[in-house]
Each structure stands twice: as C-alpha cells, then as structure tokens.
Amino acid sequence: MIKKIKLDYDFSVFLNADYNQHKGSCLSYQVREQEDIHATFGGFPESYHEDNTQIQQLWFDNDVVDYDQLEKLLSIEVVTVSTILQPPGNTITMHRDTFFKINKMYPEDTRKKVRANIYLEDWAPGHFINYQDEDKEWQTSTHWTAGEGFIWDSEHLHLSANAGLTPKYTLQISGFYNE
Amino acid sequence: MDLPKNITIDWADKHKDLEYSYEDFKDPEKIIQWQNCGFDLQRLKIGLHQLKNPYDWMKCVTEVINGLPIKNTAYCIHCMTPGNFLPTHSDLYGYYAQKNNIKNIQNIVRIIIFLDDSVPGQLLVIDDNCYTNYKKGDVAHWTGSTPHLTANLSEVNRYTLQITGTLVND
C-alpha cells in the first residue's frame, strides 16, 4: 500500500535536535540484504560508497514524542520514530523498507507494517525522492511543503537524494497500520 | 524554437562503446560552493566524448538538427556514472562562445537527447521542469544562462547527446 499524507504537527522537536550525534550509511546493509534489487541493474555500482550515501539519523522515544498523538493522526500504532538529515551530495540508493527493528521486537506479529515518510521542511531545489506508486510506476516527489509525505509498506521501492545546497530533513514513523 | 519531443535513435548501443574523459566541472567557483556544501569533488563529474563532427551513424539526429534555425553546432556525448551530481548551475559556454565569437550567450541553445530509456534516479531539471520518466530519443533544451541540474542516482550509467548551437538571429 502507498498513500499520500499531510501531517499537521509541530516539527520543532525534530528540527532543533543535534544531528551531529550520528553519521552513517545504510549502504552495506542495502547491498547485502537487498541484492535482488541491484541484480536487476547488473550489480551494485562501485561509485557509491560510505561517503556519498551518508545520513544523520536520530531516534525519538515515547517520552520525547507523543506516540499516541501520532497514532491518532496517522492511523499507525507507532513502534519507532526517527528523523534523517541527508546532507547535500548524498544518495540513499534504491531500496525497500524492511522494518528491521519492528521485526526484531515483534517477530510473531503479522499485522501490516508501514512507514510514514514525512518532509520536515518545505522543498528546496535539488531535493528528490523517487518512489513506486500504487501501479508500481516510478514517480518523483519534489515541491513538497512541510508535513507532506507518504505512508508505504515494504512493497514500494524508493530512493532519495540531495542534489541541493541545503540539508534535507525527513521524519520516519514506523509501526502497524490500523486498517 | 520548435523542437521535436522525440527523435528516433536507430544506432542501438553504440554510444556505450565510446571512450569518455572525466574532467572537473569548468566553473571553479561553483565547484568550491558545492564542495563547501558537502559534495565530493570526485562525484561532480560527467564523462565527455567530444565530437569534431557527428558520426555517420548519428544521421537520424543530424538530419533533424540540420533543419533547425541554429548554426555552429557542436556535438558531445555525455556519460554520467551512478552517484554523480551537477547541482543547479548555469553554463558559461567559455570555449564555445570564444571559438564562435558569440557576444551574447543568451543566443546559445543546448539540446539534450536522452540516449536510453530512463532508470529510476536519473534526473535532469531545467529551470523548474523535472525530466525523469523519459524515453530514449526524448529531447530537452535550454538557452543561455537557464539554470539546470543533473544527477544520476540510479545504478547504471546515463548517456545523453548534447548539441550546442547558436540561434541564427545572432
């Protein structure tokens, strides 16, 4: 499933956080665990490495962010909340969300796992997300306003890049979808 | 200038067998600005295959281009490898303008022909128009200092043919 959303929420707690606490790359995980995606393109290109796939990710517990309020707004039983600062010049290459943390915490739970991916700031030139829509056609997301975004499950491939001159901030709320 | 939306490309994958040279982008001020923002210099490159004259096998394109109201045409095939960006910039046309004695760069036109169907993550943005789901042979263009951006965030090389010309009223 994929759904466009608009979240009306005060994002200052996310935007004012200290993103220097973390720097990392999902590259090794995505190359190892999602080999099937890259195989369709002849293998993962060597021109991607740890330095051009960086993200700065922060996690927010229930005592900092009201998970119940987010559940009401998004119809998601929230399990994790994180934000990502994607610095200019970086790509999160094509991948599917696999809900690693949720699966680890609730290995027996078969309910639909989803992620809300929400833009924390208005769009700036050079900020992009490419994603598969409900027909699995590829679309490009640009010109968004803060609070807009998507809820998707693991069926929709996507990639994200910052070809702009300012950081790109997104909020990820993951959990079980209240259908 | 009226341009066709698509030109039928009939030379299969010949562009993939050419040699490309990867040089630094020709606007040092932009390079510094982009590096200061966090871009890796090694990922701010496009491979160039300059052509003194278009190859005979490019007739399907040259026949169309020769019918346009432009002169001083210069052909170059580009290969952008995955993970590379050229963030928003305006072309300077230094060598081209000097060689052809162009006083006003706003009379220069750049035509881009996509040589393969698009793959997710391959982008060209001209002004505010984003070209993503393009087909082989699709045509885009800009004139003069129109800002544009290109990036290949896919997992395969992106090939384009760039034709530079001067509007005949110059």
Interface residues (C-beta under 8 A of the other chain):
Chain A: H38 F41 G42 F44 P45 S47 Y48 D51 N52 P87 P88 G89 N90 T91 T93 M94 P125 G126 F128 N130 E137 W138 T140 T142 L157 L159 A161 A163 G164 L165 T166
Chain B: Q33 W34 C37 G38 F39 D40 R43 T81 P82 G83 N84 F85 P87 T88 V119 P120 G121 L123 V125 C130 T132 N133 L149 A151 L153 S154 E155 V156
